[in-house]
Amino acid sequence: MTTNLKAFDKFFLGRIRRYMVSSLLRPLLLMMGALLVLTLSACKPGGSADDNEASNEKRYPLTGQILKIDPERLTLLVDHDEIPGYMPAMAMEFSVTVGDVANAREGQRIRAELVAREGGEFALEKIWAIDPVAEAQIGSASGALRQDTSIRGRRAYREVGENLPDFALYDQTGKVVSPARFRGKQVMLNFIFTRCAVATMCPLSTANMMTTQRKAAEAGIDDIEFVSITLDPEYDTPGVLLTYAKQRGIDTTNFSFLTGPEGAIKDLLTQLGVIAEFKGGVLTHTLSTLLIDAQGKIIWRADGSRWSPDEFVAKMKKS
């Protein structure tokens, strides 16, 4: 994974021209004051298809029911359905991540990706709980957000002073989350993805969020929630996000990591002025961090990842 701004000059300028014609990006650029403050990074996610081909892994879609959970060995015993052309229905043990084993529930039906590795090891990745009620809630909210983005059209971008758009996504435990969950509290929100390895981008942004969380607690600010929404929902399942948080020792008491339908996240990116686009396995994206007050109004934003935690804490005190 590498960052090369020069290689994307032509690409980025082209995007600006297209957006300026539609007036979608004009408020963002005016607010930022200059093009130079907008950080654009090109990231090739780790664990990509190229890596899978090199290790000769084979992948198959799987559905089934969890029979047993072994947290110490990080395995799930799953009674899975037939995998056409590969394997009949049977109960098998699969390796999973620490986040997936923490989210698993006996008797729960799941959909996932079976990974058959050299040496006879079988693992499950991209695990999602099959929950028709939650899926209906997420689907309804995503449809409403899509309609809102379409209606707003050229004015889709929400400036400071406007309200955070309504949405519903899954958090790192698989629970459905909407802005209503945070009503009455301030919210500090950004976008990252777990496979980003550019030290000055997502990793720095997450580190800054953690520092802000600590400084806010030290300052006695207890009406604040921290939210990171993934730019890579196809890979960043609830279990992946929980693993990400656990590996970094993040206190998730008031720090949520969200994922969900790609369409819903694209609409949020549009409305919050963030660019993210996959091209040939490379994710080109910008970063923004927003502060939302207890009434749901956007009161501050910082673009890029080199913002000051102290500045955000100071604004939390005034809100």
Beta strands, then each sheet from edge to edge (+ up, - down):
strand 1: 41-43
strand 2: 58-70
strand 3: 75-80
strand 4: 90-95
strand 5: 109-116
strand 6: 122-129
strand 7: 169-170
strand 8: 176-177
strand 9: 186-192
strand 10: 224-230
strand 11: 255-258
strand 12: 276-279
strand 13: 282-285
strand 14: 288-292
strand 15: 298-303
sheet 1: 1+ 13- 12+
sheet 2: 4+ 3- 2+ 5- 6+
sheet 3: 7+ 8-
sheet 4: 11+ 10+ 9+ 14- 15+
end
